[in-house]
Amino acid sequence: MKWNCYSKLSIAVGFSLISFSSSSAQLIYGLHQAQQFRSNAAGDFYIQLASYKNKSYALRAKSRAQKKTSYPVLLKKKNGYYQLLLGPLHSATEVRAAGQKFGGGLPVVQARHNVSLTQTKTAHHPVPVAQNSERVVVTKKAPVYKDKDGVPPANHWFIGVGGGWMDPFGTNTDNFATSGMPGFPDDRYASKSSGSAGQISGFLGYQWRRPALWLPATSLSFEYTYTFPLSIDGHIFVNDLPDTDNFTYKYDISQQLFMAKLKLDVYQWKQFMPYISGGIGAVLNRASNYSDSPIPGATLMNRRYGFTSATTTQFAGTFGAGLDYWLNYNSQISVGYELAYYGKAKTGYGEGTLSNDRLENNLNSNAVVVKGTYFFN
């Protein structure tokens, strides 16, 4: 009888068991240990599947777990944590079978400090083991990576909004248009500068998450971006003569961008995940509000004709990098940089003698963007 007591206590130490104070029920930490469990003890057994700080996450996990098994799934609160228990099971054979059958259903979160039962106190000196005890080999379990609320990763649909500031480049271009003077060279329109502009965006997509530090998440989204008008400024050289810089001109460019984007989170450190992204799509570049005026003291002439507004559809592409920060299981904010190619922006054809001419500019940009994302459960 005494030897049997030692045997049971040894098994309890070897398998991290906890005894109910009111019965012979025992608690086994994790499916990994349940799959290798051996015991000659009688009574009820429970497998601790996970431990959660947030009650709503614990309830969702309980619901998911119950759908995957015919065994009862219990939720028990202790010391501010919610423990997910599978049982009661009535034999070591049933424990192993449940561990094997349920093993792929839910990631295991070992939480020895959160126990809903009375922990058996054990001495530090060796405890004799019965001669007929079966040998158990316990292997080290790979870590389970979770978000800051202790929730294992899962795939999610998401929506989000963003804003940023873009600085165009590559817009300096020479265009030529008729001067309206028969026998004389065309006038040269030389763009010299372009202003920066704000952007706003909305997007929706799907994210795949992995329980890993490297490449923990991959997202595919469809995004709409509107760029507020930016100004293209330049000078008109009449008859393309170097000393006839007599007029200035300007027009605005606004954009509507439709793009599919792929984003890879490269590494997860606590709540931070650096990412890279790329996208392709179409952009509507609209040129409007053309005007020109004489440079004071340079000429007494006044121009009679200008260029109309027009929208040009172009191929667009982006490449970006930045940092995601998890606020909680359902939301994150992102700060990043994007390099973008927007093709060409073109005015409409001119009026009067300019009816066969139009102005165009290449358009690329550097941008800083800030985005907020909400993930659905």
QUIGIKA-V996318 format. One line per field, one symbol per residue. ss: DSSP state (A for helix, B for strand, O for the rest). phi: phi as a letter, one per 30 degrees, with the letter a starting at -180 (. if undefined). psi: psi as a letter, one per 40 degrees, with the letter a starting at -180 (. if undefined). A space follows every 10 residues. Layout:
ss=???
phi=???
psi=???
//
This chain:
ss=OAAAAAAAAA AAAAOOOBBO OOOOOBBBBA AAAAOOOOOO OOOOBBBBBB BBOOAAAAAA AAAAAAAOOO OOBBBBBBOO BBBBBBBBBO OAAAAAAAAA AAOOOOOOOO OOOOOOOBOO OOOOOOOOOO OOOOOOOOOO OOOOOBOOOO OBOOOBBBBB BBBBBBBBBO OOOBBBBOOO OOOOOOBBBB BBBBOOBBBB BBBBBBBBBO OOOBBBBBBB BBBBBBBBBB BBBBBBBAAA OOOOBBBBBB BBBBBBBBBB BBBBBBBBBO OBBBBBBBBB BBBBBBBBBB BBBBOOOOOO OOOOOOBOOB BBBBBBBBBB BBBBBBBBOO BBBBBBBBBB BBBBBBOOOB OAAAOOOOOB BBBBBBBBBB BBBBBOO
phi=.ddddedddd ddddchcbcd dcacdbccdi dddddcdbac dckcbbcdda bbdcdddddd dddddddcac ddccbbcahi ccccccldcc addddddddd dcecdaeccd bddcbdcddd dbdddecdcd dcdddbcccd dddccbddci cddbdbdbba baaabccdbi ddbccbbedi ceicdddccc dcabddadbb bbababbccb daddhdabbb bcbcbccdec cccabccdhh cdccdcbcba acbcbbccbc bcbcddacbh ccbdbbbaab lbbccccahd abaddeicac dbdcbbcdda cccbdbbbbb aabcbddadc bacbbacbcb cbiccbdddd chdcdccacb bdbbacbcbb bcbccdd
psi=dddddddddd ddddefihii deaeiihhhi dddddehhie iiaiiihhdi hidhdddddd ddddddeeie iihihhhhfe ihhhihaiie iddddddddd dededhihhh gdegheihhh hiieiihihi dehihhhhih hiihhiaeef hiiiiiiiii iiiahihiie ehihihiiee hheiiiihhh hdiiiiiiii iiiiahhhii gidhfeihhh ihhhhhhihi hhiaihhhff hdefgeiiii iihiihhhih ihhhhdihhb ehhiiiiiii aiihhhhifi iiiihhedie ihieiaiiii hhhiiiiihi iahihhdade iiiihiihhi hebihiiiii ibeeeeiiii iihiihihih ihhhhi.
//
